[in-house]
Amino acid sequence: MNKKEILQQLEKRNKELYPLIFKDYDTMKELKDYKISHKNVFDEYYSNLPKIKQLKWDLMTPKEQAKRLELERKIIAKKRKKGRL
């Protein structure tokens, strides 16, 4: 399996898990109970996120990577500027 297929598989799996993770609860107790009983689902979802991010990065061309880094630098600089004002 190549990186693109792995990425697609992980994204598909996280799309399936998303509704299980982000549900509405009436009380905090319900949320805590649900988190405890579905710990493996939460762990899988959140452990897939860095893998997806890394695979997306690996599949980018060097030019796309440079563009992405420049955009992130601009965003960080803008946030810092706003924080100082």
Secondary structure, DSSP 8 states (H G I E B T S, - for coil): --HHHHHHHHHHHHHHHHHHHS---SSHHHHHHHHHHTHHHHHHHHHHHHHHHHHHHHHS-HHHHHHHHHHHHHHHHHHHHHHH-
